[in-house]
Amino acid sequence: MELTPAFLLRMVRETIKAPRTGAATVLRMGFAPAVGWMALLLMAVGSTLLTHISFAMMPQDAQDFWGAAMGSPIRTAMLQWVVLLISVHAIDKLGRWRGGVGTLGGAVILVAWLQFILLCLQAVQLVVEILMPSMAAMLGVLGLVLFLWLLTNFVAELHQFRSLGMVFAGIVLTLFALSFVLATVFAMLIGTAGA
């Protein structure tokens, strides 16, 4: 099996059409966890690059508003990496806590694959932002829906859960909890940096 661009794009299309089948196919490929961790790091870097290109294209008032958060590509990449690490461990630990059969290695590979699909979407969104700026916001909303749909199916496949509804509810509750925790931590860090 060669991971050519054509093969990867075909896999992206097939995964979007049938997410659980796509996730099962990726898991069957038998990648070592180290490959998943390396892929996650590459996805964080790639996403940071596209995010900062998109930021540079924003109007000046938007750049002024987001300037503090987007001041450093290195900080953005580190933040992306931390979020991915938390996501992998949450999917692994919470899934097994609820009776799932997945492994940490499987969680790493699936999160890396999910990030690759989202990175492809981010690239498309960047092109749309250049050619048809009015459509970019709608594509962003569709991206969020796609993210939640794929994540729900990936977690269900990894842990062999049958109910997508229950998995989705668990994801939403976990995202709310993690958002609160991360917001608190970042507020404390910003407060410490400003003191």
matplotlib code that plots the C-alpha trace (Angstrom):
import matplotlib.pyplot as plt

x = [0.0, 1.4, 0.1, 0.0, -2.0, -4.6, -5.0, -5.4, -8.0, -9.9, -9.9, -11.1, -14.0, -14.9, -14.6, -16.9, -19.5, -19.2, -17.4, -17.5, -16.2, -13.5, -12.4, -12.4, -10.3, -7.7, -7.6, -7.0, -4.0, -2.1, -0.1, 2.2, 1.2, 4.4, 3.2, 0.0, 1.8, 4.1, 1.0, -0.7, 2.3, 2.4, -1.4, -0.8, 1.9, -0.1, -3.2, -1.2, 0.2, -3.2, -4.7, -2.0, -2.4, -6.1, -5.4, -3.1, -6.0, -8.5, -9.5, -7.4, -10.0, -10.4, -6.6, -6.5, -9.2, -7.5, -3.9, -3.1, -4.3, -2.5, 0.7, 3.0, 2.7, 4.8, 2.3, -0.6, 1.1, 1.7, -1.9, -3.1, -0.8, -2.1, -5.7, -4.9, -3.2, -6.1, -8.5, -6.7, -6.5, -10.2, -11.4, -9.3, -10.0, -13.6, -14.5, -13.0, -14.6, -18.0, -17.2, -15.5, -12.9, -10.6, -6.9, -4.8, -3.0, -6.3, -7.4, -4.1, -4.5, -8.2, -7.6, -4.7, -6.9, -9.7, -7.3, -6.1, -9.6, -10.2, -6.9, -8.1, -11.3, -9.3, -7.4, -10.6, -12.0, -8.9, -9.4, -13.1, -12.2, -10.0, -12.5, -15.9, -15.5, -19.3, -19.3, -16.4, -18.5, -21.1, -18.2, -17.0, -20.4, -20.4, -16.9, -18.1, -21.0, -18.6, -16.2, -18.9, -20.3, -16.9, -15.8, -19.0, -18.6, -14.9, -15.4, -18.3, -16.2, -13.1, -14.9, -17.6, -20.4, -23.8, -25.7, -24.4, -26.8, -25.3, -21.8, -22.7, -24.2, -21.0, -18.9, -21.0, -20.8, -17.0, -16.4, -18.3, -16.3, -13.0, -13.8, -14.5, -11.3, -9.2, -10.7, -10.0, -6.4, -5.8, -7.3, -5.0, -2.0, -2.9, -3.4, 0.0, 1.7, 0.1, 1.1]
y = [0.0, 3.4, 6.5, 8.6, 11.8, 10.1, 7.2, 9.6, 11.8, 8.7, 7.6, 11.0, 10.8, 7.3, 8.2, 11.2, 9.0, 6.1, 7.3, 4.1, 2.1, 4.6, 4.5, 0.7, 0.7, 3.1, 0.9, -2.2, -0.7, -1.4, 1.8, 1.9, 4.5, 6.4, 7.0, 8.4, 10.7, 12.0, 12.5, 14.5, 16.7, 17.3, 18.1, 20.7, 22.3, 22.2, 23.6, 26.4, 27.3, 27.5, 29.3, 32.0, 32.4, 32.9, 35.4, 37.4, 37.7, 39.0, 42.7, 44.9, 45.3, 41.5, 41.2, 43.8, 41.8, 38.4, 39.8, 38.7, 35.1, 34.9, 36.6, 33.6, 30.6, 28.6, 29.3, 28.4, 25.1, 24.3, 25.0, 22.8, 20.0, 20.3, 20.1, 17.1, 15.3, 16.0, 14.8, 11.5, 10.7, 11.8, 9.5, 6.6, 7.0, 8.1, 5.5, 2.7, 4.0, 3.7, 0.1, 0.6, -1.7, 0.8, 1.4, 4.5, 3.5, 3.4, 6.7, 8.3, 7.0, 8.0, 11.5, 11.9, 10.8, 13.1, 16.0, 15.2, 15.4, 18.7, 20.0, 19.2, 21.1, 24.0, 24.2, 24.2, 26.9, 29.0, 28.8, 29.6, 32.6, 34.0, 33.3, 33.6, 35.3, 35.2, 31.4, 30.9, 31.4, 28.8, 26.4, 26.9, 25.9, 22.8, 22.0, 22.0, 19.7, 17.4, 17.4, 16.3, 13.7, 12.1, 12.3, 10.6, 7.8, 7.4, 7.1, 4.6, 2.5, 2.6, 1.5, -0.6, 1.4, 0.9, 4.1, 7.1, 9.3, 8.3, 8.8, 12.2, 13.2, 12.1, 14.1, 17.3, 17.0, 16.3, 19.3, 21.6, 20.3, 20.5, 24.0, 25.2, 23.7, 25.0, 28.5, 28.5, 27.4, 30.0, 32.8, 31.9, 31.8, 35.1, 36.6, 35.3, 36.6, 40.1, 40.3]
z = [0.0, -1.0, 0.6, -2.6, -2.8, -5.1, -2.6, 0.4, -1.4, -2.4, 1.2, 2.3, -0.1, 1.0, 4.7, 4.3, 2.5, 5.0, 8.2, 10.2, 7.2, 6.6, 10.3, 10.2, 7.1, 8.7, 11.8, 9.7, 8.1, 11.3, 11.6, 14.6, 17.3, 16.6, 13.0, 14.4, 16.8, 14.0, 11.8, 14.6, 14.8, 11.1, 11.1, 13.9, 11.8, 8.6, 10.3, 11.9, 8.5, 6.8, 9.8, 9.7, 5.9, 6.4, 9.3, 7.0, 4.5, 7.1, 7.1, 9.4, 12.1, 12.3, 12.5, 15.3, 17.2, 16.9, 17.0, 20.5, 19.9, 16.5, 17.4, 17.2, 14.8, 17.2, 20.0, 17.7, 16.7, 20.4, 21.2, 18.4, 19.5, 23.1, 22.0, 19.8, 22.8, 25.0, 22.3, 21.9, 25.6, 26.1, 23.3, 24.7, 28.4, 28.3, 25.7, 27.7, 30.9, 29.1, 28.1, 24.8, 23.4, 21.6, 22.3, 22.7, 19.4, 17.6, 19.0, 17.8, 14.3, 14.0, 15.4, 12.9, 10.1, 11.2, 11.3, 7.8, 6.5, 8.3, 6.9, 3.4, 4.2, 5.6, 2.4, 0.4, 2.7, 2.1, -1.7, -1.3, 0.9, -1.9, -4.8, -3.1, 0.3, 1.0, 0.9, 3.3, 6.5, 5.3, 4.5, 8.1, 9.5, 7.2, 8.5, 12.1, 11.2, 9.3, 12.2, 14.7, 12.4, 11.6, 15.3, 16.4, 13.9, 14.6, 18.3, 17.8, 15.5, 17.6, 20.8, 19.0, 20.3, 18.6, 19.4, 17.5, 19.5, 22.8, 21.4, 20.1, 23.4, 25.2, 22.8, 23.3, 27.1, 26.9, 24.6, 27.0, 30.0, 28.2, 26.9, 30.4, 31.7, 28.9, 29.2, 32.9, 32.3, 29.6, 31.6, 34.5, 32.1, 30.6, 34.0, 35.1, 32.0, 32.5, 36.2]

ax = plt.figure().add_subplot(projection="3d")
ax.plot(x, y, z, "-o")
ax.set_aspect("equal")
plt.show()
